[in-house]
Amino acid sequence: MRIREIAQGRVRYGYRKIRVLLNREGWNVGKYLVYRLYKEEGLALKKRPKRKRKAMRHREERFIASAPNQAWSIDFVADQLQDGTRFRALTMLDVYTRESVAIEVGQRLKGDDVVRVLNRMKQQRGVPKVLFCDSGSEFTSQAMDLWAYQNGMKIDFSRPGKPTDNAFVESFNGTFRGECLNAHWFGTLAEAKRLIEAWRQEYNESRLHRSLSDRTPTEFATEYAASRVLSTT
């Protein structure tokens, strides 16, 4: 059954997203039918436990991106090779388009490596106005501070113990781990780099986002660029 094939692939989809995929493939099915079959096949995702409400606390309003390359979100993910050698992956996400801008893989990534990736992305996409990240030593380094100052970029650090301040990349990292890192046994660092880059491109070109009206990041970015061209003609 096509529903089972989709849900048991390398992605973790709910019935709503599966229905969108089926419709895109030409299957004209309603959400109630998909939901019933989804439940019968035992494919339901686990529900998250409800959290207790906490006292509301006002904080300074954060920058909200209204176009591509205005705000990026970055973080680190750790994994290991087959022989137990640890490595890290620097993930970089465009907050507006949800594009995976870059995933840099290495055994020891430091502040200088973050700057190197930013310089590479600067040549391809320009410099964002704001960079969201936690207060890890790689992001609070002198090299990062100097690069941000020289390029007119603001670094917005997450509050201690508040990963939701960097929610976009946290969500991306969960998908990255579930669909890529946990799906492979990397024999070498070179193999890890190759497979991770292939997954990054697939993510941008194939991953549907409800926040993007069930479009992929690449589709959304392309449509935005086309609309900007039309508005200036």
N, C-alpha and C positions, 0 to 999 in steps of 0.2 A: 504494500500500500504506500502511495506517495507520501502521505502524512507521516508515516513512521520513518520513511527514508530521510525526510527533511529533519525531523526532530532528533533522530539518532545519528546525525552526521556530526561534524566537529563544532556545531553551533548549538546554543541552548535557547530554543525559541518557544514562546508561548503560542497559544492557538491563534491569537489575533495576527501575529506576524506570519505564522504558517499560512493563514488564509490569504494574506497579501501576496506571499510567494506563489501560492497556487493560482491566484487570479492573474499574476504576471505571466505564468506559464500557460494560460489559456483555460484553466479549470474554473468554470463559473459556479462557485459554491458559496453558500451563505455562512454566516458566522455560527449560527446555531448547529448546522450540520457538522462543521469542522470541530466545534466544541464537543459535540456528542461523541464523534469518532476519536477525538483526542483523549477524552476521558476513558472510553472503552479500551483504548490501546495502552492505558496506564502511563501516559506521557506527561502528566501534569507536573509542572515545576513546583518545588517546595515553597510554601508560603513563608514569608519572613515574619517572625514574631512581632507583635505590636510593642512599641516602646512607650514607656510611661512619659507623660507630658512633663516638661520642666518649665520653670518660670521663664517667661520670655525676657530676653535681654537685647536691648537695642545696641547696634554697633554701626560704625561708619559704613556708609553705602559703598559697595564695591563697584569696580568698573564693569560695565555690561557691554560686551562686544556687539556691534551692529553691522559688521562687515568682516570678510576674511582677513587674516593676518593682523588683526588689531590686538588680539589677546591669545597667548599660547599658555598651555599648562604642562608642566614637566614633573617627572618623578623617576625613581629608580625601582627596578624589580630585580630580585636575585634568583638564581637557579644554579644548576650544576650539570657537568658533563657526565658521561657514563662512568668515568674513572673517579668521580667524586670531586673533580676540580670545580671550584666555584667560579661563577662569572656574574656580571651585572649587565643590565640593559637600561639605558636611559631612554625613557619614552617621552615623546613630545607631541602634543595634541593641539590642533587649532580649535579654540573654544566655540567659534561661530559655525564652522562647517563640519566639525567633528572629524576632520581629516587627521590621520596619523602623519604628522609632518616628518618625523624621523624616529627610528629606533636604533640607537648606537649600542653595540655589544662589545664588551671588553672585560678583562679580568679585574683590572683596577682602574676605575673611572673616577677622576677627581675634578676639581673646579676647572683646571686648564682644559680638560677634555670636554666639559660642558661648553666652555667658550669656543673651542674648536668647532663643535657641532653648530653652535649659534652662528659662527662666521660662515660656515658652509651654507646654512639655511638663509643667511642674509643675502648671499649671492643669488639664491633661487627665488626667494619670496619677499625679501626685505626684512625690516626690523619691526617687531610688534610694539605696540604702545605699552603693553603690560605683560609681565610674565608671572604666572601664578606658580608657586612652589612652596615646599615646606622649608623649615629653617635648618636643614642638614648642612654639614660643613662644606659640602661641594657647592651649595648655592649661596652660602654666606661668605665665601672666600674672597680674598682681595682681588683676584683675577675677575671674578664675576661682577663685583662692585665697580671695578674700573671699566669693564666692558659696557655695563649698563649706563654709566655716566657718559662715556664717550659716544654712545649711540642714542642717547636721549630716551632710554627705556626705563620704566618703573618696575621694580620687583615687588610683588605683593605676597608677603609671607603668610602662610597659614598660622592660625593661633595654635598654641601648644595643645595637643590632645583633641584637635578639631579637624580630622581628615575631610569632613564635609566641606571645609573651606576650599578644598581642591578636588571637588567631587567629580568633575568631568574626567580627569586623568585617573582618578581612583577607580571609576567605573570602567574605563578603558583597560586599565591594568588587570582587572578581574576577568574581562573578556580575553585579553592577551594570554593570561595564564591558563584559563580554561580551554581555550581553543588552539593554542600553539605550544606553550611550554609543557603543559601536561599531556599533550598529544604526541610528543616526540622524545626519543632518547638521543641526545646529541653526542656523537662520537668525538668530535673535535670542535674547537672554537670556530674554525672556518665553516664547518657544516652548520653550526648554530647561526652564524651570521647569514648564511645563504637561505636557510629555511625561514628564519625570522623575517628577512626582507621580503621573501615571497609571500609570507602571510600578511605582512603590512600592506602590500599592494593589493592583495585579494580583499583585505578588510576595507580599504578605501573604495574599491570598485564593486564589491558585492554585498557588503553589510548594510542592511536596511535599518534606518533609524526612525522611530515614531516621531521624534522631535523635528525631523526633517520631512515630515509628511510622507513617510515610508519611501524615502529616496536614499540612495547611497551617498556618502560624503562627496565622491567624485561628481555624481550627477548634480548634487546641490550646488557645489562650487562652480560647475560649468554653467548651470542655468543662471546663477548670480552674475557671472562674468558677462554672459550674453545679454542679460537685462541692463547691465550698466552701459554696454556698447549701444544698445537701442536708445537708452535715455539721453545719450550725448549726441545722437544723430538727428 
